[in-house]
Amino acid sequence: MRLYIGNKNYSSWSLRPWVLMRVLDIPFEERLVPFRSAEWQAVEELSPTGRVPCLVDGERLVWDSLAITEYLAEIRSEVWPADRTARAFARSVAAEMHSGFQALRAMCSMNCGLKVRLSAVTPAVARDWARIDALWQDGLSRFGGPFLAGTGFTAADAFYAPVAFRARTYAPDLSPASSAYVARLLDLPAMQDWFRAALAEPWRDAPHEAEILAAGTILEDLRQAG
């Protein structure tokens, strides 16, 4: 299988299937195509939406991170929890992340190498962080951790892996349980590999950089010079 992804520093949607496949040891070939590069036309020709991530498995083409996740679940049962109650929770919270938290996405875009102090936290962004905090506490409490739906890393955790990077960047006020969960996600070898690769990328994407500058003040930039 080949997984087409965008810049690791910015592409939260690409991270979801990438980290899921890495943690569950599902073999794939990574094809990274930088945003707005000369190679991007290949993505537009391959994917019906012209976006990443996009998975190619032989003659099969799967686009959208949630569709890729469900496709992988047909190959590996560990993608979702074995317990029916935990599986229902995991699917629900993954879908909620897939379709929700618009205020958080708009103000707190993923930029792995930065730490940022927001100029202001709108009520909508505060509500999104509060909902994520409550959701994480609920899953960890109900299913015993260390992951959202129990002992194993599943698609639910993969969908919130980009939020862990956002928590590192924007330092929201989270409960102790949620803060510990963020630390566990960031400490995963796959997440460490993604982070190192993101810092080493030479590309800077102007729209993503402009979003950060509009949101607040950069306190730290660990990326190599672009």
C-alpha positions, 0 to 999 in steps of 0.5 A: 500500500502507498499512502500519499501525505502532505507536509508533516509539519502542517498536515494533521489529516495525513497524520491520522492514517500514517500514525495508525499504520505505524503503531499497528505495524501495517506495512505501507510506502510513504509518498510525501508531496509538499503543499503547493509544490510542482509535484502536487499535480500528481495528488490532484490527478490521483485523488478525486478531491485533490487532497491528502491523505490518499491510500493506494492499494493495488488498483483500489483508491481510498481517499479521506482519513476516515474512509482510509481508517475503515478500509484498514479496519477490514484488514486489521481488526485492531484498528477499532477496539474489540469490545463493542461498547469501547468500539462504539465510543471510539467510532463516535469520538473519531467521527466527532473529531472528523466533522467537528471542532471548527473553531479550534481548527481555524485558530489553532492549526497544526504546526509541529515545530512551533510554540505559540501564545495566542493573542486571544482565546475566543469562547468557541475555541475555549469550548472546543478545548473543554470538550476535547478535555472532557472527551479524553477524561471520559474515555480514559476513565471508562475504559481504564487507559492508557489509550482512549478506548482501553489498553491498545492504541486504536483509530480513536487515538490516531484521530486525536494525535494531531491534537496532541501536537496542537496541545504542545504548540498552544499549551491549553489548560487541560486536566491532569489526566488529559495532559498525561494522555497528551504526553503518552501520545507524543512519546510514542516512537511513531509520533517521535519519528513524525516530529523529527521529520517535521522539524527537518522539512525545508519547506514553508507553506505561506498560508499555514505560516500566515495562520500562525502569525494571525493567531498569536506570537511565536515563542519557539521555532524548532524547525530547521531554517527554511 
